[in-house]
Amino acid sequence: MTSFATQPGGATPDALAAVTAACVELGGRPVLQGVDLIVEAACLTAIIGPSGCGKTTLLRLLGGLIEPTQGRVEGNRERTAFVFQDHRLLPWRTALENVALGALSTAAGRPERQRMAERLLSECGLSAEAYRLYPAELSGGMRARVALARALAAAPHLLLLDEPFNGLDLQMRRSLQTMLRALVERRGLAAVLVTHDLLEAARIADQVVAISASGCVLFRERLSHPPAKRDSDRIQAAARRLMQRLEATDSDRN
Ligand SMILES: Nc1ncnc2c1ncn2[C@@H]1O[C@H](COP(=O)(O)OP(=O)(O)OP(=O)(O)O)[C@@H](O)[C@H]1O
């Protein structure tokens, strides 16, 4: 792992990527302003903040899709995979084929990619009968599982997720949240999850970073207790605290 000694707070032995004092302008308008963020292996970071504040922009910056106008982004971003809100599966390919395509960047041959895709779909909780269905034949929850499996097929170190569980019912969201958390721990992934759902952040994140409407870091909070030890009272208390901190900072600005 890389150490980024120049980060605020000093060196972080498990840092996988670091954003330092990053500014991004899009269409001639400032979107992110002086953002610092460290992401670590086996750690899930939730990014919260109002619509349009730059959460997706921050993911794209971390994933190397855009470069900062000022500041730096460090770390090995070659082994990065994205999961998008709309999942972006190829509609003319089956679930299995979509996942096998995700492994194209690896050295695996075709039969091995196929076996890998089956293993990953199983790990992501898709039942074997659904492997040969097309995206239009899958439920939203099943599509989210396929999208996660496809992202894992690239054997990423850094997993960037942009509201991947939006629009799913509560039970399905919980099931997918639990699965994502288990993947982070089992595979030692550094995961960054953009979410509007404070309960989701309070349930599965290790750290929460809040972005303000003007694209600055409002606050960052390390959540106490490992997610497995967070019962519903702790989760609700943490979500309430996050909401209060967001509201307090909002009213400071008014
Ligand atoms: N390619 C672009 N060109 C110009 N402006 C852009 C571009 N992409 C995004 N923006 C603007 O940058 C701002 C931040 O967008 P971004 O998608 O990062 O916000 P977000 O916090 O993820 O929003 P949401 O929560 O609604 O998904 C928005 O005002 C958006 O309109």
The ligand as a Gaussian input file, in Angstrom:
#p B3LYP/6-31G(d) Opt

LIG

0 1
 N      -19.748000      17.663000     -17.930000
 C      -20.228000      18.693000     -17.227000
 N      -20.187000      19.960000     -17.704000
 C      -20.653000      20.982000     -16.980000
 N      -21.191000      20.869000     -15.750000
 C      -21.257000      19.642000     -15.237000
 C      -20.776000      18.477000     -15.926000
 N      -20.973000      17.392000     -15.132000
 C      -21.551000      17.863000     -14.010000
 N      -21.719000      19.183000     -14.063000
 C      -22.290000      20.044000     -13.012000
 O      -21.476000      19.889000     -11.874000
 C      -22.261000      19.925000     -10.686000
 C      -21.980000      18.681000      -9.854000
 O      -22.480000      17.540000     -10.532000
 P      -22.434000      16.102000      -9.855000
 O      -23.119000      15.169000     -10.802000
 O      -21.055000      15.807000      -9.478000
 O      -23.321000      16.334000      -8.553000
 P      -23.921000      15.256000      -7.528000
 O      -23.663000      15.771000      -6.157000
 O      -23.431000      13.904000      -7.860000
 O      -25.488000      15.379000      -7.858000
 P      -26.695000      14.330000      -7.583000
 O      -26.759000      14.092000      -6.122000
 O      -27.902000      15.064000      -8.072000
 O      -26.393000      13.107000      -8.401000
 C      -23.722000      20.040000     -11.126000
 O      -24.096000      21.392000     -11.040000
 C      -23.681000      19.587000     -12.571000
 O      -24.680000      20.230000     -13.308000

